[in-house]
Amino acid sequence: MTVGSSCPLRPGRAAQVFTALGLISGAFFVLSMANTLFAVDKLGLSSAAGIWCGTASVVSFVFAVKVSRPSALAQHCLA
């Protein structure tokens, strides 16, 4: 399966590439969006948004520091 180029100066088609991390990320995104509907229904929009934004920030930081193992300079900048 191919997708079109989004660049107007470079028409054509590019090969679509699937990676394991991309597929896992997509699955987590779909689960996250589905749970957003339940959270808004149970908590209200303002409370749910505060919780999911805070959770997303913490998870993103932990993933960047623990899983992707950035360089020492990047860790120093985050500290």
N, C-alpha and C positions, 0 to 999 in steps of 0.2 A: 504494500500500500504506500502511496506517495502523497505528499502534501505540496501545495503550491508555495512559492516563495512569497514572503511578506514584503520584500523590498521591491518597490516599483521600478527601480532602475535595473533590476536583474531578474527578468522573467524566466520562468522555467520551473522545474520540479526538483525537489530535494528528497532524498530517501529518508523515510521515517525510521528512527532508531529507538528501540526499546531497551532499557537497562533494568536490572533487578531493582536498584534503588529508586528508579523512576516509577516503576510499577508499585512498589511498596508505598512510596510517597503519595501516589494517586489514590491508593486504597485508604490510607489514613486521611486524606483530604475528603474523600466521599463520606467516611464515617464521621469526620468532624462536622461536615455540613449537615448530615442527618441528625446528629446530636444537638446541633444548634437549634433546630426546630423544637425539639423537646425542651431544651433549656429555656428558650423564650416563652414557651407555653407555661412552664412550671414557675419560673422566677420573674418573668417580666423582662423587657428588652434591656433596660439600663443595668440591672444586676447581672444578667446573663452576659452582656457584652464586657463588663468589668472582669468577670471570672474567666471568660475564654481568652480575652486579650492578655491577662496576666499569666494564665497557664501557657499560652503560646510563646510568650516571651521567655519564661523559665525553661520550657522544653527546648526552644531554639538555642538558648545559651548553653544548656547542659550538653546538647548534641554537638555544638561547635567545639566545646572544650574537651569533652570526654571521648566522643566517637570519631570525629573527623581529624583529631589530633593536629591542630594548627601549629605553625612554627613558633619558636620561642618569642620572636618579636610580636606576633599577633597576640600571644598570651600576655605579654607585658602590656600591650595597649589595652587589653580588656580589663586588666587589674586596676 
